[in-house]
Amino acid sequence: MKHTLRTVALALAVFPLGVGLGCRGAGTGDGPAPTQTAMEGADFRLRSDVEAALPGRAKAFAADPGDDAARRAYADILYRLGNVWEADEVIAPLGDPASANAPDLQLPAWMAYLLGDYGRAETLYGRLLAITGEGSEERAQATEGLTLTWYQTNRFAKARELPPPEDTEGASGLLAFMQAFEGEPYRTEWAPGERVSHLPMTNDITQPGALPTVDLDVDGRTVSLVLDTGGDRLYLDRDIYDGLGLTTLATREARYAYTGGETVEEPLGVAETVGMGGVTLTNVPVVGATWKALGQPSDGVLTTQLLKQFLSTMDYDNRRITLRERTPEALAGLLRTFGDSPPVEAPFFMTGTHLMFAKGSLNGHPGMNYFLDSGLAMSMPMILVDETVELLGLEPNAIDGTDYFWVPIESHGLNGLMKGATQAMGNVFVEEGAFWQSGFMMDALLSHQYLWPLGSWTIDFDNMTYYFPAPESRE
């Protein structure tokens, strides 16, 4: 059977150390160094290898909970499976802020970061920094962990407490950018009387490969941006970036799926204002992207860090993106919109600067780690890594004229939101090693063609939870 690729993947997904669909190459420095854990070097290749080892580790821990080595080993394998909530519960007792033992701090700190418990992450990484020596791998992890934690909490000025990147083991381009940044990023100004903003989608999102497009105002210029949660900071086409005269604080080298894996140089700067309907963000980090020159029709990308400033709803039914304040009152108001059918709640965790994962099943195999990247511009709803194709015993089918392949899928989806047969694409990721790059398994990527038929999805970064309409409410 021949299969023709309807559209080309353009998602930006920037993985730690540069692995991903639209990822940068290794060494570009916006992601954390891999967390060293008790079972480093274990001979795990496929998910089935880790799942087979789980019962033994669980039994050893249950037999002697006071054995710290057994606790670390059990938490480690839970982490590798992507069962980060359970891993955090197991390892948290070792995360004593007064500890002088680096292995007791490393995994607890990283679990706190993944789960959005940034106060605890900062405390534990600060302690790890204090007890480790210069040049050590543990100190590098502490530096990277603090950088990421301050990034997520919009406290860029805290980065100046660390030495400059050239003098700091484990430092990154992100640290250099934050140290050069002046003032508080993403300051929010609502229009008088407004605490909700609606951004109309300006295109037909039901077409294969059609990503939602909205208009924003950047420093007085209207720009048309596609929605892509696989990207981090606001992306603007390089000519627009230059035409606005944005202040450049740093540069980086990057590569993406849409660049064909080729490396491009990107300026990292700041916009004075970004108008998003009834709300305006000031002092906004921006990436100057090689974009239109490579055939992309939009002016750039609306990405995760912009959405993260709000309780953000991708409302496909009403063809708009709705932005609410990140307050308990706003969340209560959102939940009331679901009426008598409570929403499906899907917990997620976030690695790197913006990569969000939730649990689901694939071809009846439970516990899969799905990366939710809304910016995959193609007719299929998902991408598989080679290890998942092998695990499920799927036979790749070449897509004529491309390096991609497709495989048939019997069932797929997040827990509580299962769907039936579809097709998935493979051999998309720019670099090898995507499956294990983050330390846990990335089994598959779900994108726009999975998301928009669900009606809407809301990202709640305070509770690290997605909200979807209940399937029965749409019948």
Secondary structure as GFF3:
##gff-version 3
##sequence-region A 1 475
A	DSSP	three_ten_helix	16	18	.	.	.	ID=ss1
A	DSSP	alpha_helix	47	63	.	.	.	ID=ss2
A	DSSP	alpha_helix	68	80	.	.	.	ID=ss3
A	DSSP	alpha_helix	84	91	.	.	.	ID=ss4
A	DSSP	three_ten_helix	92	94	.	.	.	ID=ss5
A	DSSP	alpha_helix	103	114	.	.	.	ID=ss6
A	DSSP	alpha_helix	118	131	.	.	.	ID=ss7
A	DSSP	alpha_helix	137	152	.	.	.	ID=ss8
A	DSSP	three_ten_helix	156	161	.	.	.	ID=ss9
A	DSSP	three_ten_helix	165	167	.	.	.	ID=ss10
A	DSSP	alpha_helix	173	180	.	.	.	ID=ss11
A	DSSP	beta_strand	187	190	.	.	.	ID=ss12
A	DSSP	beta_strand	196	200	.	.	.	ID=ss13
A	DSSP	beta_strand	213	218	.	.	.	ID=ss14
A	DSSP	beta_strand	221	227	.	.	.	ID=ss15
A	DSSP	beta_strand	234	237	.	.	.	ID=ss16
A	DSSP	alpha_helix	238	243	.	.	.	ID=ss17
A	DSSP	beta_strand	247	255	.	.	.	ID=ss18
A	DSSP	beta_strand	263	276	.	.	.	ID=ss19
A	DSSP	beta_strand	279	289	.	.	.	ID=ss20
A	DSSP	three_ten_helix	292	294	.	.	.	ID=ss21
A	DSSP	beta_strand	300	302	.	.	.	ID=ss22
A	DSSP	alpha_helix	304	307	.	.	.	ID=ss23
A	DSSP	beta_strand	311	315	.	.	.	ID=ss24
A	DSSP	beta_strand	320	324	.	.	.	ID=ss25
A	DSSP	alpha_helix	328	336	.	.	.	ID=ss26
A	DSSP	beta_strand	344	351	.	.	.	ID=ss27
A	DSSP	beta_strand	355	362	.	.	.	ID=ss28
A	DSSP	beta_strand	365	372	.	.	.	ID=ss29
A	DSSP	beta_strand	382	384	.	.	.	ID=ss30
A	DSSP	alpha_helix	386	391	.	.	.	ID=ss31
A	DSSP	beta_strand	397	398	.	.	.	ID=ss32
A	DSSP	beta_strand	405	409	.	.	.	ID=ss33
A	DSSP	beta_strand	412	414	.	.	.	ID=ss34
A	DSSP	beta_strand	417	419	.	.	.	ID=ss35
A	DSSP	beta_strand	422	426	.	.	.	ID=ss36
A	DSSP	beta_strand	444	446	.	.	.	ID=ss37
A	DSSP	alpha_helix	448	451	.	.	.	ID=ss38
A	DSSP	three_ten_helix	452	454	.	.	.	ID=ss39
A	DSSP	beta_strand	456	460	.	.	.	ID=ss40
A	DSSP	beta_strand	465	468	.	.	.	ID=ss41
A	DSSP	three_ten_helix	471	474	.	.	.	ID=ss42
###
